[in-house]
Amino acid sequence: MDNTGRLQSDSREENPLYYDLIKKFGEKTGVPVVLNTSFNENEPIVCTPDEAAECFLRTKMDVLVIGPFVCRKPEAQAQA
């Protein structure tokens, strides 16, 4: 909103799942960066996996990753 950002870095030792997700994303796209933003749509930020799934299903998000699980909408699967 104000054209600023806050860099956050991660290491495999600190968070192996997230680190590996970023690494695989980089291998697939050539961009080893994940943009993390507020996860909500006109309501409080999601706090539970159920809230994340509900928000994912009713928005235009293509993919949702929760822990080791990757959820894709049918139209996103065709593009992957």
PARO-944063 format. One line per 3 residues: number of its first residue (from 1); their letters; for each residue z, y, x of N, C-alpha, C, O. Coordinates in steps of 0.001 Angstrom, whole numbers, always signed. Example, Ala and Ser with C-alpha at 12.3 -4.5 7.8 and 13.67 -1.06 7.14 Angstrom:
% residues 2
1> AS> +7800 -5690 +13190 +7800 -4500 +12300 +7800 -3300 +13200 +8465 -3319 +14236 | +7080 -2250 +12850 +7140 -1060 +13670 +7870 +30 +12900 +8039 +1138 +13409
END
This chain:
% residues 80
1> MDN> +0 -1183 +815 +0 +0 +0 +0 +1260 +868 -674 +2238 +547 | +756 +1232 +1965 +825 +2417 +2823 +77 +2218 +4137 +300 +2958 +5095 | -810 +1221 +4190 -1640 +927 +5370 -840 +537 +6603 -1288 +755 +7729
4> TGR> +336 -36 +6400 +1125 -531 +7519 +1314 -2033 +7356 +1045 -2592 +6293 | +1767 -2661 +8394 +2053 -4085 +8351 +3246 -4400 +9218 +3694 -3571 +10010 | +3751 -5589 +9065 +4896 -6019 +9861 +4550 -7392 +10425 +4563 -8386 +9699
7> LQS> +4245 -7447 +11706 +3876 -8687 +12371 +5078 -9618 +12437 +6183 -9214 +12798 | +4835 -10857 +12084 +5849 -11893 +12240 +5185 -13055 +12965 +4099 -13493 +12585 | +5828 -13541 +13989 +5273 -14667 +14728 +6154 -15892 +14504 +7301 -15781 +14072
10> DSR> +5602 -17045 +14803 +6300 -18298 +14570 +6046 -19217 +15753 +5070 -19043 +16482 | +6898 -20166 +15937 +6682 -21184 +16966 +6797 -22553 +16310 +7411 -22707 +15255 | +6205 -23521 +16947 +6266 -24877 +16401 +7715 -25374 +16359 +8088 -26113 +15448
13> EEN> +8522 -24978 +17326 +9918 -25405 +17368 +10711 -24824 +16194 +11596 -25489 +15655 | +10400 -23600 +15799 +11132 -22946 +14713 +10733 -23469 +13337 +11589 -23662 +12475 | +9431 -23701 +13126 +8947 -24086 +11815 +7649 -24881 +11971 +6560 -24324 +11832
16> PLY> +7761 -26182 +12258 +6570 -26967 +12563 +5549 -27029 +11417 +4348 -26992 +11684 | +5979 -27120 +10165 +5027 -27178 +9054 +4192 -25908 +8963 +2968 -25967 +8842 | +4856 -24767 +9022 +4147 -23488 +8898 +3251 -23243 +10113 +2123 -22768 +9985
19> YDL> +3772 -23573 +11284 +2993 -23418 +12507 +1715 -24255 +12438 +627 -23772 +12753 | +1860 -25520 +12020 +694 -26398 +11933 -293 -25926 +10866 -1504 -26061 +11041 | +214 -25375 +9767 -659 -24824 +8737 -1517 -23695 +9305 -2730 -23661 +9098
22> IKK> -879 -22780 +10018 -1618 -21657 +10623 -2623 -22174 +11648 -3756 -21697 +11708 | -2206 -23149 +12453 -3109 -23705 +13468 -4334 -24349 +12812 -5460 -24102 +13243 | -4132 -25164 +11786 -5255 -25825 +11105 -6150 -24798 +10412 -7373 -24940 +10415
25> FGE> -5551 -23771 +9823 -6334 -22713 +9191 -7213 -22039 +10242 -8385 -21759 +9988 | -6651 -21781 +11414 -7410 -21171 +12505 -8544 -22055 +12977 -9639 -21564 +13252 | -8298 -23360 +13076 -9349 -24286 +13501 -10498 -24306 +12491 -11666 -24391 +12871
28> KTG> -10160 -24230 +11219 -11182 -24310 +10170 -11959 -23001 +10008 -13163 -23018 +9752 | -11267 -21869 +10159 -11888 -20574 +9860 -12191 -19729 +11078 -12988 -18795 +10992 | -11572 -20033 +12217 -11714 -19186 +13394 -10749 -18010 +13382 -10783 -17165 +14276
31> VPV> -9891 -17957 +12374 -8913 -16867 +12239 -7521 -17495 +12130 -7130 -17930 +11047 | -6772 -17550 +13229 -5456 -18185 +13192 -4359 -17236 +12694 -3328 -17053 +13341 | -4613 -16649 +11542 -3669 -15683 +10963 -3529 -15980 +9474 -4521 -16236 +8791
34> VLN> -2313 -15945 +8979 -2064 -16096 +7550 -1407 -14815 +7066 -414 -14358 +7631 | -1968 -14250 +6024 -1393 -13040 +5431 -352 -13465 +4419 -655 -14176 +3461 | +864 -13030 +4633 +1966 -13356 +3744 +2289 -12108 +2937 +2604 -11062 +3505
37> TSF> +2212 -12211 +1635 +2467 -11067 +777 +3442 -11466 -313 +3773 -12644 -446 | +3901 -10512 -1089 +4792 -10827 -2198 +4101 -11813 -3130 +2932 -11631 -3470 | +4794 -12826 -3534 +4223 -13884 -4353 +4682 -13677 -5790 +5700 -14218 -6223
40> NEN> +3916 -12892 -6507 +4212 -12638 -7906 +3040 -11895 -8526 +2137 -11439 -7825 | +3067 -11782 -9824 +2074 -10981 -10524 +2779 -10290 -11686 +2966 -10877 -12751 | +3165 -9045 -11470 +3832 -8229 -12491 +5127 -8845 -12992 +5471 -8694 -14165
43> EPI> +5846 -9535 -12122 +7171 -10065 -12433 +7931 -10193 -11122 +7360 -9955 -10058 | +9207 -10564 -11177 +9955 -10726 -9916 +9284 -11753 -9006 +8592 -12655 -9479 | +9490 -11611 -7720 +8939 -12537 -6730 +9415 -13952 -7031 +10572 -14149 -7401
46> VCT> +8541 -14932 -6876 +8914 -16310 -7166 +10000 -16783 -6206 +10029 -16405 -5035 | +10893 -17622 -6734 +12015 -18120 -5931 +12108 -19639 -5908 +12866 -20199 -5116 | +11349 -20309 -6761 +11439 -21764 -6836 +10028 -22362 -6815 +9055 -21665 -7103
49> PDE> +9915 -23638 -6478 +8606 -24291 -6550 +8007 -24238 -7961 +6795 -24078 -8103 | +8824 -24368 -8990 +8314 -24288 -10368 +7702 -22920 -10642 +6623 -22829 -11228 | +8383 -21856 -10224 +7848 -20507 -10421 +6559 -20318 -9626 +5628 -19665 -10098
52> AAE> +6503 -20886 -8424 +5292 -20779 -7604 +4127 -21488 -8291 +3017 -20956 -8334 | +4369 -22680 -8824 +3311 -23425 -9504 +2835 -22689 -10745 +1632 -22629 -11001 | +3754 -22129 -11517 +3381 -21380 -12723 +2513 -20176 -12364 +1499 -19928 -13015
55> CFL> +2902 -19433 -11337 +2133 -18261 -10906 +759 -18692 -10390 -250 -18058 -10698 | +722 -19761 -9613 -531 -20286 -9081 -1499 -20652 -10202 -2685 -20333 -10132 | -994 -21318 -11228 -1858 -21794 -12305 -2431 -20663 -13165 -3533 -20796 -13697
58> RTK> -1706 -19565 -13307 -2189 -18505 -14199 -2901 -17356 -13476 -3343 -16403 -14118 | -3014 -17438 -12146 -3670 -16373 -11389 -4955 -16886 -10752 -5343 -18037 -10952 | -5602 -16033 -9993 -6861 -16391 -9336 -6659 -17003 -7952 -7620 -17134 -7194
61> MDV> -5424 -17381 -7609 -5190 -18032 -6320 -5984 -19322 -6238 -6102 -20046 -7227 | -6526 -19612 -5070 -7311 -20825 -4853 -6448 -21995 -4410 -6655 -23131 -4839 | -5466 -21704 -3535 -4692 -22769 -2908 -3225 -22361 -2863 -2896 -21195 -2645
64> LVI> -2353 -23338 -3071 -909 -23137 -2949 -382 -24217 -2017 -653 -25401 -2222 | +368 -23819 -995 +978 -24770 -72 +2485 -24652 -216 +3059 -23576 -51 | +3113 -25775 -527 +4579 -25829 -615 +5015 -26998 +252 +4760 -28156 -77
67> GPF> +5678 -26687 +1367 +6083 -27744 +2290 +4864 -28509 +2754 +3895 -27900 +3205 | +4885 -29839 +2656 +3738 -30627 +3114 +2641 -30792 +2053 +1662 -31501 +2287 | +2794 -30147 +894 +1859 -30337 -204 +866 -29180 -308 +1246 -28011 -237
70> VCR> -404 -29523 -477 -1466 -28533 -644 -2053 -28740 -2036 -2548 -29821 -2356 | -1995 -27697 -2858 -2542 -27755 -4219 -3768 -26869 -4271 -3729 -25708 -3863 | -4871 -27433 -4784 -6115 -26681 -4929 -6544 -26749 -6377 -6371 -27773 -7039
73> KPE> -7104 -25659 -6868 -7706 -25669 -8193 -9067 -26345 -8077 -9665 -26327 -7000 | -9574 -26943 -9158 -10860 -27672 -9076 -11993 -26863 -8457 -12752 -27404 -7653 | -12131 -25581 -8807 -13213 -24788 -8222 -13001 -24543 -6729 -13972 -24382 -5990
76> AQA> -11749 -24513 -6276 -11459 -24348 -4844 -11781 -25628 -4086 -12202 -25568 -2931 | -11589 -26796 -4722 -11883 -28068 -4078 -13373 -28178 -3773 -13763 -28709 -2734 | -14183 -27685 -4665 -15631 -27767 -4468 -16081 -26923 -3274 -17082 -27244 -2633
79> QA> -15349 -25846 -2973 -15708 -24951 -1886 -15146 -25409 -547 -15647 -25007 +503 | -14106 -26250 -572 -13414 -26667 +667 -14214 -27655 +1475 -13765 -28093 +2535
END
